[in-house]
Amino acid sequence: MNTPWSDPDLVRAYVRTGGRSRPTRDIDLVTLVTAALDPAANATPDARRVMSVCDRRGALSIAEIAAYLDQPPSVVKIIASDLLDSGHLTIPTPVDHLPEAALLEEVLNGLRALAV
């Protein structure tokens, strides 16, 4: 007798997210995240996998994490937003130093000279 095919790794998205369909934060697929803390002892296996990928590869976008884990981006968004809320992931801030005003003025003057 044939038994129906079943994949032991197949878990429905609503099970992975605890029944939620929306993240707690407004994050895009291109939002970069980095690991800030080690996973909590009571973290879900999916949260641990997200943390592991971020630990090994540095700053990654939500889309990259979804691709590495072969998970739907919507699921990764929800898991990542939970990890951001708990402080286990962070969104890196942009570079905190800007070029000096004199350099920017020189570039602007050069562009103006090209436009004439």
LUMKOLMAR-23698 format. One record per residue: residue in three letters; chain; x, y negated, z of N, C-alpha, C in turn. Coordinates in steps of 0.1 Angstrom, whole numbers. Layout:
N
@r:ala; c:A; npx:X; npy:Y; npz:Z; capx:X; capy:Y; capz:Z; cpx:X; cpy:Y; cpz:Z
...
This chain:
116
@r:met; c:A; npx:8; npy:12; npz:0; capx:0; capy:0; capz:0; cpx:9; cpy:-12; cpz:0
@r:asn; c:A; npx:5; npy:-22; npz:-8; capx:13; capy:-34; capz:-9; cpx:9; cpy:-44; cpz:2
@r:thr; c:A; npx:19; npy:-50; npz:8; capx:16; capy:-60; capz:18; cpx:18; cpy:-74; cpz:12
@r:pro; c:A; npx:10; npy:-83; npz:16; capx:12; capy:-97; capz:11; cpx:26; cpy:-102; cpz:14
@r:trp; c:A; npx:31; npy:-110; npz:5; capx:44; capy:-116; capz:6; cpx:44; cpy:-126; cpz:17
@r:ser; c:A; npx:53; npy:-126; npz:26; capx:54; capy:-136; capz:37; cpx:68; cpy:-140; cpz:39
@r:asp; c:A; npx:70; npy:-153; npz:40; capx:83; capy:-158; capz:43; cpx:84; cpy:-162; cpz:58
@r:pro; c:A; npx:93; npy:-156; npz:65; capx:94; capy:-158; capz:79; cpx:98; cpy:-173; cpz:82
@r:asp; c:A; npx:104; npy:-180; npz:73; capx:108; capy:-194; capz:75; cpx:97; cpy:-204; cpz:71
@r:leu; c:A; npx:86; npy:-198; npz:66; capx:75; capy:-207; capz:61; cpx:67; cpy:-211; cpz:74
@r:val; c:A; npx:67; npy:-224; npz:77; capx:59; capy:-229; capz:88; cpx:52; cpy:-241; cpz:82
@r:arg; c:A; npx:39; npy:-242; npz:85; capx:31; capy:-253; capz:80; cpx:36; cpy:-266; cpz:85
@r:ala; c:A; npx:35; npy:-277; npz:77; capx:39; capy:-290; capz:81; cpx:33; cpy:-295; cpz:94
@r:tyr; c:A; npx:20; npy:-292; npz:96; capx:13; capy:-297; capz:107; cpx:18; cpy:-290; cpz:120
@r:val; c:A; npx:23; npy:-278; npz:119; capx:29; capy:-271; capz:130; cpx:42; cpy:-278; cpz:134
@r:arg; c:A; npx:50; npy:-281; npz:124; capx:63; capy:-287; capz:126; cpx:62; cpy:-301; cpz:133
@r:thr; c:A; npx:51; npy:-308; npz:130; capx:49; capy:-322; capz:135; cpx:40; cpy:-322; cpz:147
@r:gly; c:A; npx:36; npy:-311; npz:152; capx:27; capy:-311; capz:163; cpx:13; cpy:-316; cpz:159
@r:gly; c:A; npx:9; npy:-314; npz:147; capx:-4; capy:-318; capz:142; cpx:-5; cpy:-332; cpz:138
@r:arg; c:A; npx:5; npy:-340; npz:138; capx:5; capy:-354; capz:134; cpx:8; cpy:-355; cpz:119
@r:ser; c:A; npx:1; npy:-365; npz:113; capx:3; capy:-367; capz:99; cpx:10; cpy:-381; cpz:96
@r:arg; c:A; npx:13; npy:-389; npz:106; capx:19; capy:-402; capz:104; cpx:30; cpy:-404; cpz:114
@r:pro; c:A; npx:41; npy:-410; npz:110; capx:52; capy:-413; capz:119; cpx:48; cpy:-424; cpz:129
@r:thr; c:A; npx:55; npy:-425; npz:140; capx:52; capy:-436; capz:149; cpx:58; cpy:-449; cpz:145
@r:arg; c:A; npx:67; npy:-449; npz:136; capx:74; capy:-461; capz:130; cpx:72; cpy:-462; cpz:115
@r:asp; c:A; npx:73; npy:-474; npz:110; capx:72; capy:-476; capz:96; cpx:86; cpy:-475; cpz:90
@r:ile; c:A; npx:90; npy:-463; npz:86; capx:103; capy:-460; capz:80; cpx:101; cpy:-455; cpz:66
@r:asp; c:A; npx:111; npy:-459; npz:57; capx:110; capy:-455; capz:43; cpx:119; cpy:-443; cpz:41
@r:leu; c:A; npx:119; npy:-438; npz:29; capx:127; capy:-427; capz:25; cpx:142; cpy:-431; cpz:24
@r:val; c:A; npx:144; npy:-444; npz:22; capx:158; capy:-449; capz:21; cpx:164; cpy:-455; cpz:34
@r:thr; c:A; npx:156; npy:-454; npz:45; capx:160; capy:-458; capz:58; cpx:172; cpy:-450; cpz:63
@r:leu; c:A; npx:183; npy:-456; npz:66; capx:195; capy:-449; capz:71; cpx:194; cpy:-446; cpz:86
@r:val; c:A; npx:197; npy:-434; npz:90; capx:198; capy:-431; capz:105; cpx:211; cpy:-424; cpz:108
@r:thr; c:A; npx:215; npy:-426; npz:121; capx:227; capy:-419; capz:126; cpx:224; cpy:-413; cpz:139
@r:ala; c:A; npx:231; npy:-402; npz:143; capx:229; capy:-396; capz:156; cpx:235; cpy:-405; cpz:166
@r:ala; c:A; npx:228; npy:-407; npz:177; capx:233; capy:-415; capz:188; cpx:236; cpy:-407; cpz:201
@r:leu; c:A; npx:227; npy:-397; npz:203; capx:229; capy:-389; capz:215; cpx:228; cpy:-374; cpz:211
@r:asp; c:A; npx:232; npy:-365; npz:220; capx:231; capy:-351; capz:217; cpx:216; cpy:-348; cpz:218
@r:pro; c:A; npx:211; npy:-337; npz:212; capx:197; capy:-334; capz:213; cpx:193; cpy:-330; cpz:227
@r:ala; c:A; npx:181; npy:-333; npz:231; capx:176; capy:-330; capz:244; cpx:175; cpy:-315; cpz:246
@r:ala; c:A; npx:175; npy:-310; npz:258; capx:174; capy:-296; capz:260; cpx:161; cpy:-290; cpz:255
@r:asn; c:A; npx:150; npy:-298; npz:256; capx:137; capy:-294; capz:252; cpx:133; cpy:-298; cpz:238
@r:ala; c:A; npx:143; npy:-302; npz:230; capx:141; capy:-306; capz:216; cpx:136; cpy:-294; cpz:207
@r:thr; c:A; npx:128; npy:-297; npz:198; capx:123; capy:-287; capz:189; cpx:134; cpy:-282; cpz:179
@r:pro; c:A; npx:133; npy:-270; npz:174; capx:143; capy:-266; capz:164; cpx:145; cpy:-276; cpz:152
@r:asp; c:A; npx:134; npy:-281; npz:148; capx:135; capy:-291; capz:137; cpx:142; cpy:-303; cpz:141
@r:ala; c:A; npx:140; npy:-308; npz:153; capx:147; capy:-320; capz:158; cpx:162; cpy:-317; cpz:159
@r:arg; c:A; npx:165; npy:-305; npz:164; capx:179; capy:-301; capz:165; cpx:185; cpy:-300; cpz:151
@r:arg; c:A; npx:178; npy:-296; npz:141; capx:184; capy:-295; capz:127; cpx:186; cpy:-309; cpz:122
@r:val; c:A; npx:177; npy:-318; npz:124; capx:179; capy:-332; capz:119; cpx:191; cpy:-338; cpz:126
@r:met; c:A; npx:192; npy:-336; npz:139; capx:203; capy:-341; capz:146; cpx:216; cpy:-335; cpz:141
@r:ser; c:A; npx:216; npy:-322; npz:139; capx:228; capy:-315; capz:134; cpx:233; cpy:-321; cpz:121
@r:val; c:A; npx:224; npy:-323; npz:111; capx:227; capy:-329; capz:98; cpx:233; cpy:-343; cpz:100
@r:cys; c:A; npx:227; npy:-351; npz:108; capx:232; capy:-364; capz:110; cpx:245; cpy:-365; cpz:117
@r:asp; c:A; npx:247; npy:-355; npz:126; capx:260; capy:-354; capz:133; cpx:272; cpy:-351; cpz:124
@r:arg; c:A; npx:269; npy:-341; npz:115; capx:279; capy:-337; capz:106; cpx:282; cpy:-347; cpz:94
@r:arg; c:A; npx:272; npy:-354; npz:90; capx:274; capy:-361; capz:77; cpx:274; cpy:-376; cpz:80
@r:gly; c:A; npx:271; npy:-381; npz:91; capx:271; capy:-396; capz:94; cpx:258; cpy:-402; cpz:90
@r:ala; c:A; npx:258; npy:-414; npz:86; capx:245; capy:-421; capz:83; cpx:239; cpy:-415; cpz:70
@r:leu; c:A; npx:227; npy:-411; npz:72; capx:219; capy:-405; capz:60; cpx:206; cpy:-411; cpz:59
@r:ser; c:A; npx:200; npy:-412; npz:47; capx:187; capy:-416; capz:45; cpx:177; cpy:-405; cpz:49
@r:ile; c:A; npx:165; npy:-409; npz:51; capx:154; capy:-399; capz:54; cpx:153; cpy:-389; cpz:42
@r:ala; c:A; npx:154; npy:-394; npz:30; capx:153; capy:-385; capz:18; cpx:165; cpy:-375; cpz:17
@r:glu; c:A; npx:177; npy:-380; npz:21; capx:188; capy:-371; capz:21; cpx:187; cpy:-360; cpz:32
@r:ile; c:A; npx:182; npy:-363; npz:43; capx:179; capy:-354; capz:54; cpx:169; cpy:-343; cpz:49
@r:ala; c:A; npx:159; npy:-348; npz:43; capx:148; capy:-339; capz:38; cpx:154; cpy:-329; cpz:28
@r:ala; c:A; npx:163; npy:-334; npz:19; capx:169; capy:-326; capz:9; cpx:178; cpy:-316; cpz:15
@r:tyr; c:A; npx:187; npy:-320; npz:25; capx:196; capy:-311; capz:32; cpx:188; cpy:-300; cpz:39
@r:leu; c:A; npx:177; npy:-303; npz:45; capx:169; capy:-293; capz:53; cpx:159; cpy:-286; cpz:45
@r:asp; c:A; npx:157; npy:-290; npz:32; capx:147; capy:-284; capz:24; cpx:133; cpy:-285; cpz:30
@r:gln; c:A; npx:130; npy:-297; npz:35; capx:117; capy:-300; capz:42; cpx:110; cpy:-311; cpz:35
@r:pro; c:A; npx:97; npy:-312; npz:36; capx:90; capy:-323; capz:30; cpx:94; cpy:-337; cpz:36
@r:pro; c:A; npx:96; npy:-347; npz:29; capx:100; capy:-360; capz:34; cpx:90; cpy:-365; cpz:45
@r:ser; c:A; npx:77; npy:-362; npz:43; capx:68; capy:-367; capz:53; cpx:70; cpy:-361; cpz:67
@r:val; c:A; npx:74; npy:-348; npz:67; capx:77; capy:-341; capz:79; cpx:90; cpy:-347; cpz:86
@r:val; c:A; npx:100; npy:-349; npz:78; capx:112; capy:-355; capz:83; cpx:110; cpy:-369; cpz:88
@r:lys; c:A; npx:101; npy:-377; npz:82; capx:98; capy:-390; capz:87; cpx:93; cpy:-390; cpz:101
@r:ile; c:A; npx:84; npy:-380; npz:103; capx:77; capy:-379; capz:116; cpx:87; cpy:-375; cpz:127
@r:ile; c:A; npx:96; npy:-365; npz:123; capx:106; capy:-360; capz:133; cpx:116; cpy:-371; cpz:136
@r:ala; c:A; npx:120; npy:-378; npz:125; capx:130; capy:-388; capz:127; cpx:125; cpy:-400; cpz:135
@r:ser; c:A; npx:112; npy:-403; npz:133; capx:106; capy:-414; capz:141; cpx:105; cpy:-410; cpz:156
@r:asp; c:A; npx:102; npy:-398; npz:158; capx:102; capy:-393; capz:172; cpx:116; cpy:-394; cpz:178
@r:leu; c:A; npx:127; npy:-390; npz:171; capx:140; capy:-391; capz:175; cpx:145; cpy:-405; cpz:177
@r:leu; c:A; npx:140; npy:-414; npz:168; capx:143; capy:-429; capz:170; cpx:137; cpy:-434; cpz:183
@r:asp; c:A; npx:124; npy:-430; npz:185; capx:117; capy:-435; capz:197; cpx:124; cpy:-430; cpz:210
@r:ser; c:A; npx:130; npy:-418; npz:210; capx:137; capy:-413; capz:222; cpx:151; cpy:-417; cpz:223
@r:gly; c:A; npx:156; npy:-424; npz:213; capx:170; capy:-429; capz:213; cpx:180; cpy:-419; cpz:208
@r:his; c:A; npx:176; npy:-408; npz:203; capx:186; capy:-398; capz:198; cpx:191; cpy:-401; cpz:184
@r:leu; c:A; npx:183; npy:-409; npz:176; capx:188; capy:-414; capz:164; cpx:188; cpy:-429; cpz:165
@r:thr; c:A; npx:196; npy:-436; npz:157; capx:196; capy:-451; capz:156; cpx:196; cpy:-455; cpz:141
@r:ile; c:A; npx:191; npy:-467; npz:139; capx:192; capy:-472; capz:125; cpx:204; cpy:-482; cpz:126
@r:pro; c:A; npx:215; npy:-479; npz:118; capx:227; capy:-488; capz:119; cpx:223; cpy:-502; cpz:115
@r:thr; c:A; npx:229; npy:-511; npz:122; capx:227; capy:-525; capz:119; cpx:237; cpy:-529; cpz:107
@r:pro; c:A; npx:233; npy:-539; npz:100; capx:241; capy:-544; capz:89; cpx:255; cpy:-549; cpz:94
@r:val; c:A; npx:264; npy:-551; npz:85; capx:277; capy:-556; capz:89; cpx:275; cpy:-569; cpz:96
@r:asp; c:A; npx:282; npy:-571; npz:108; capx:279; capy:-582; capz:116; cpx:288; cpy:-594; cpz:113
@r:his; c:A; npx:296; npy:-593; npz:102; capx:305; capy:-605; capz:99; cpx:302; cpy:-608; cpz:84
@r:leu; c:A; npx:301; npy:-621; npz:82; capx:298; capy:-626; capz:68; cpx:311; cpy:-632; cpz:63
@r:pro; c:A; npx:312; npy:-633; npz:50; capx:324; capy:-640; capz:44; cpx:324; cpy:-655; cpz:48
@r:glu; c:A; npx:335; npy:-661; npz:49; capx:336; capy:-675; capz:53; cpx:329; cpy:-683; cpz:43
@r:ala; c:A; npx:324; npy:-695; npz:47; capx:317; capy:-704; capz:39; cpx:326; cpy:-709; cpz:27
@r:ala; c:A; npx:339; npy:-711; npz:30; capx:348; capy:-716; capz:19; cpx:349; cpy:-706; cpz:8
@r:leu; c:A; npx:349; npy:-693; npz:11; capx:350; capy:-683; capz:0; cpx:337; cpy:-683; cpz:-8
@r:leu; c:A; npx:325; npy:-684; npz:-1; capx:312; capy:-684; capz:-8; cpx:311; cpy:-697; cpz:-17
@r:glu; c:A; npx:316; npy:-708; npz:-12; capx:316; capy:-720; capz:-20; cpx:325; cpy:-718; cpz:-33
@r:glu; c:A; npx:336; npy:-712; npz:-31; capx:345; capy:-710; capz:-43; cpx:338; cpy:-701; cpz:-53
@r:val; c:A; npx:331; npy:-690; npz:-48; capx:324; capy:-681; capz:-57; cpx:313; cpy:-689; cpz:-64
@r:leu; c:A; npx:306; npy:-697; npz:-57; capx:295; capy:-705; capz:-63; cpx:300; cpy:-714; cpz:-73
@r:asn; c:A; npx:311; npy:-721; npz:-70; capx:317; capy:-730; capz:-80; cpx:322; cpy:-723; cpz:-93
@r:gly; c:A; npx:328; npy:-711; npz:-91; capx:332; capy:-703; capz:-102; cpx:320; cpy:-699; cpz:-111
@r:leu; c:A; npx:309; npy:-695; npz:-105; capx:297; capy:-691; capz:-112; cpx:291; cpy:-703; cpz:-120
@r:arg; c:A; npx:291; npy:-715; npz:-113; capx:286; capy:-727; capz:-120; cpx:295; cpy:-730; cpz:-132
@r:ala; c:A; npx:308; npy:-728; npz:-131; capx:317; capy:-731; capz:-142; cpx:314; cpy:-722; cpz:-154
@r:leu; c:A; npx:311; npy:-709; npz:-151; capx:308; capy:-700; capz:-161; cpx:295; cpy:-703; cpz:-168
@r:ala; c:A; npx:285; npy:-709; npz:-161; capx:272; capy:-712; capz:-167; cpx:273; cpy:-724; cpz:-176
@r:val; c:A; npx:283; npy:-732; npz:-175; capx:283; capy:-745; capz:-183; cpx:288; cpy:-742; cpz:-197
